């Protein structure tokens, strides 16, 4: 069975805890509590990047979070309206306060990536494996 949830948020600092809380509650409803901690961390990193990309745009477009549980994985998608692509080479050093988010995402995820879905729209996604028998 395929389950999906979608939320759209203004590019404000409060978007990050709102997205995280939304996901934790949805995963509880879907009986996927064992994924909640990793999903919350992934969402924090992805939404933080999306908010930063959208907040500097003149019309301050919203960011969105989509959760999709399908078969053996939970897919987390975060979309923003920035024309700028991600720059993984701009990762911070181990002792930097910022710039390591995509490294954290890659380390926690089963798979992750980015897709340009329009000239002013990109989706950054991450997948977590759902334990067999769910």
C-alpha positions in Angstrom: 0.0 0.0 0.0 1.3 3.5 -0.9 0.9 6.2 1.8 1.6 9.9 1.1 1.6 13.1 3.0 2.3 16.7 1.8 2.8 20.0 3.6 3.7 23.4 2.2 5.5 25.9 4.4 6.6 29.5 4.2 10.4 30.0 4.0 10.7 31.0 7.7 12.9 29.5 10.5 9.8 28.0 12.0 9.4 25.8 8.9 12.1 23.4 10.1 10.5 22.4 13.4 7.0 22.4 11.8 8.1 20.0 9.1 9.9 17.8 11.6 6.9 17.6 13.9 4.5 16.9 11.0 6.7 14.0 9.8 7.0 12.5 13.3 3.2 12.5 13.7 2.6 11.1 10.2 5.1 8.3 10.8 3.5 7.5 14.1 0.1 7.2 12.2 1.7 5.0 9.6 3.3 2.7 12.3 6.8 3.7 11.2 7.9 5.1 14.5 11.3 3.3 14.2 12.1 5.7 11.3 11.1 8.9 13.1 14.5 9.9 14.5 16.4 9.5 11.2 13.6 11.0 9.2 13.5 14.1 11.5 17.2 14.7 11.1 17.0 14.3 7.4 14.0 16.6 7.2 15.8 19.2 9.3 18.8 19.2 7.0 16.7 19.3 3.8 14.2 21.9 4.9 16.9 24.1 6.3 18.6 24.2 2.9 15.3 24.8 1.1 14.3 27.6 3.4 17.7 29.3 2.9 17.3 28.9 -0.9 13.7 30.3 -1.0 14.1 33.1 1.7 16.4 35.1 -0.6 14.1 35.0 -3.6 12.0 38.2 -4.2 8.6 36.6 -3.8 9.7 34.2 -1.0 7.9 31.1 -2.4 7.0 28.3 -0.1 8.9 25.1 0.4 7.2 21.7 0.5 7.7 18.4 2.2 6.3 15.2 0.8 6.5 11.8 2.6 5.9 8.7 0.6 5.9 5.2 2.1 5.7 2.6 -0.7 6.8 -1.0 -0.3 10.2 -1.2 1.4 11.1 2.5 1.7 10.1 5.9 3.0 10.9 8.7 0.5 11.4 12.2 1.9 11.1 14.9 -0.8 11.7 18.6 -0.1 11.0 21.1 -2.9 12.0 24.7 -3.3 11.7 27.3 -6.1 15.3 28.3 -6.3 16.9 28.5 -9.8 20.3 27.6 -8.1 21.4 24.0 -8.1 22.9 22.3 -5.1 26.7 22.5 -4.9 27.9 19.3 -3.0 31.5 20.5 -3.4 30.7 23.4 -1.1 30.5 21.1 1.9 32.1 22.3 5.1 35.1 20.8 6.8 34.7 18.5 9.8 35.1 21.3 12.3 32.9 23.8 10.4 29.6 24.9 12.0 27.8 24.8 8.6 28.0 23.0 5.3 27.9 19.4 6.3 24.1 18.8 5.9 24.2 17.0 2.6 27.0 14.7 4.0 24.7 13.9 6.9 21.8 13.2 4.5 24.0 10.9 2.3 25.3 9.0 5.4 21.8 8.4 6.9 20.0 7.6 3.6 19.6 4.4 1.8 19.6 6.5 -1.3 19.4 10.3 -1.9 19.6 12.8 -4.8 18.3 15.9 -6.4 16.1 16.5 -9.4 15.5 19.7 -11.3 11.8 19.7 -12.0 11.6 23.0 -13.7 13.7 26.1 -14.3 12.7 27.5 -10.8 12.0 24.3 -9.0 14.2 21.5 -7.5 13.5 18.5 -5.4 16.0 17.1 -3.0 15.1 13.6 -1.8 16.2 10.9 0.6 15.1 7.4 1.2 15.1 5.2 4.3 14.6 1.5 4.2 11.5 0.2 6.0 12.2 -3.0 7.9 10.7 -6.1 6.3 7.4 -7.3 7.7 5.8 -3.8 7.8 
